[in-house]
Amino acid sequence: MPTAHRNNHPPKRHGRHSSQGWTLAELLITMALMGLLAALALPTYQQQQRQVRRGDGQAALLQLQVDQARWRSTHDGYADTLAALGWPSDRSPQGHYQVILTEANAEGYAAQAIGLNSQAADWNCTPLRLNWQGSATAILGAGEHPDSDPNRCWRR
């Protein structure tokens, strides 16, 4: 019985051999584009994060306002330290701001929330300010100048 002759050679391909994967040039171009997009997006992302974190400083100052009102209801003046108000530290609830009472007397008080760590880069809105005068006048401010526009930083 004759044996059949088998061809053990792979079939010949016509045209170009298809490759799998990326060439070095394609990889470098892709990485350069990704780097460019990241460089453009990162500052915007960081600014959005700073805007969101302002709420932490605002919440701390508004809590201070409530605590000062409670203190004033039983004392002749406003508290001149955070410890007197029962605050365990001078940090805002999430720790992005340091809260400082800059003035306190029988007529009112002034407080600031100063940005810490990455929040310190929020130049236009650091520090956040709350000045309380008389029986019911709150003056909100922010930034380098005490009379700056609070509507930019104190959005409600």
Buried (B, 14 or more C-beta within 10 A) or exposed (E): EEEEEEEEEEEEEEEEEEEEEEEEEEEEEEEEEEEEEEEEEEEEEEEEEBEEBBBBBBBBBEBBBEBBEEBBEEEEBBBBEBEBBEBEEBBBEEEBBBBEBEEBEEEBBBBBBBBBEEBBEBEEBBBBBBBBEEEEEEBBBBBEEEEBEBEEBBEE
